[in-house]
Amino acid sequence: KSNLQVAIDGPASAGKSTVAKKVAHLLDYVYCDTGAMYRAVTWAALQQKVPLDNDAALKELLTNLKIVFKPADDGQKVFVDGEDVTAAIRMPEISKNVSLVAAQISVREALTKKQQELALDGGIVMDGRDIGTTVLPDAEVKIFLVASVKERALRRFREDQAKGIKVDLSELEKEIALRDKKDSTRLISPLVQAKDAIKVDTTSLTIEQVVAKIMEIIKKNN
Ligand code: C5P
C-alpha cells in the first residue's frame, strides 16, 4: 500500500520530528508536526494576552487563527497569520507554557480536526503525543519513540546550543520531565502508547538507526 498513515508519538525530545521528517522524505510523504501547531497556538495566546487556561477565550482565538506550514530548505517553516514563527515557537517560554494550552478541550478539538483533515488521503507521517490513540486511531503504522530523560535533555541541549539559545542542562532535564508529567496526566488525550503501537527506544541509537528501524517496520507491516 502506498498512501499510508504513519503515526509517531512519544515524550518530549525523543527525536520524533527529526526522524519523522526523514521517514516522510524517504517515502515521499507529507510530514506534519502537530507539536508545532500546539506551540503556534501558545505563541498566539501569549502574544494576544489570552489567559492560557481560559478555554472559551482560546476557542475564540482559534476561530480566526491561521496556522500554515511551508516547506523550506532546512525542513519546514511555520506561519501564524502570515508571521514567520518558526524560531519563536521553539523558545523556552513556549516550551514552558505549551502543555497548559494543549490540555484545553477547545484547543485539542480544533487541532485534532485540522490534523485529521490533513491525513485524510494518507501519504502522511504525523508526529505528536496522541496521533496513534486519538487523531489517527486507524493508522496502518504506529510508532512510540522513547529515550531516557537524561539523553533527551542532552539532545535538546545540543540543539539549542547550535541555535544559539542559552540553556542549562539540568534546567532542561527538569523542564522535559515536568512536560512529560503534564502531558501524560492530562484528562483529554494524554500521552500514552497506543495498544497497537510499536515501541522504539532511541536512547543508544543514532538518528539513522532509528530511521532504518522505522522503515523496516513500515515495510514489514505493509
Ligand atoms: O512535540 P513538541 O515537543 O513540539 O510538542 C509540544 C507540546 O505540544 C507537547 O509538550 C504537548 O503538550 C503538546 N502536544 C500535544 N499533542 C500533540 C502534540 C503536541 O498535546 N499531538
Residues whose N, C-alpha, C, O or C-beta is under 5 A from the ligand:
A	BS01	C5P	A12 T34 G35 A36 Y38 V98 S99 A102 D127 G128 R129 D130 R179 D183
